[in-house]
């Protein structure tokens, strides 16, 4: 029996993914590649659906300064999850809203750090509010956290997800000021000139950070440390930086993604430290509450 055209396309994509995974594992030393929930997508479909397919040009210039952390000596390992300052892994679904998720996740974590709140039970804030109401960016087609921060400041804050639920699609703005749960006063860059040492220090001194990366090679990731050779610096995705470990033979950053907990290492990925892997320290942000 002949397969329907759509099923045949998925099957062909799956076979290509299998070949790609086998090829990548042949040369991989620290990374495990495998079949994932994205394996029936072509590389082009994956990028268009789960990454920022129309991220606006990095044209806006905000003179907000770079974070400076004084009198902080970063330890050899750090993980904000062990201090319950990271909310549970979320799922952006088939919408390129990673930039909104990254912004919201940073605001949640900074709020929990500042107020000494357990983020694992903190009511999550609304990325959908940003997707719908931020008119500078492109909703499910992509955007930048710095624009999202400016929006949150101008709009007057964020509602939580129960009041403004996520729909994984562009919608009409339905913001209600009386339902705002968290406000921010400003934001700053967390690094400059791809400086991983500054990024490390600010991560420890301030809290989990919003970072934007090249995630085009993450379709097949299932575990281990993704090496710099597997990435470019073509930013197409935004995530949350939560920790690092310098004690291993291959030091790594710990990055929380927004593709649900059934991707990667329970929703996380480790990136090689010291090589600006996937442009992890090129564009990083921090909200001020």
Number of C-alpha atoms within 10 A of each C-alpha: 3 6 9 8 9 9 12 12 15 15 16 15 19 19 14 17 23 19 11 16 19 15 12 17 14 10 9 17 12 14 19 17 24 19 17 17 11 18 21 21 20 18 16 10 13 18 20 17 17 26 26 26 20 16 20 15 8 9 6 10 7 12 8 10 12 17 20 17 16 9 8 11 11 15 12 11 15 19 20 19 15 9 14 19 26 27 20 19 17 16 20 22 17 15 22 30 32 33 35 30 28 28 28 27 29 27 27 23 29 25 22 20 20 13 10 13 17 15 21 17 12 18 13 20 25 22 28 31 26 27 32 19 20 22 13 13 23 20 27 28 23 25 29 28 28 25 20 25 27 18 19 23 16 12 17 19 21 27 25 21 15 11 15 19 15 18 13 18 17 17 14 9 15 11 20 15 12 8 13 16 16 16 18 19 14 14 22 19 24 29 26 16 9 16 15 19 13 19 25 22 22 25 25 22 17 19 26 29 29 31 28 28 23 20 23 21 14 19 24 22 21 22 18 19 22 27 21 17 11 16 19 16 16 13 19 24 28 32 27 29 31 24 23 24 19 15 10 9 7 14 17 25 25 21 22 29 26 25 20 17 16 14 22 24 16 15 19 24 22 25 25 23 23 16 16 20 24 28 21 29 27 22 21 26 26 28 27 16 14
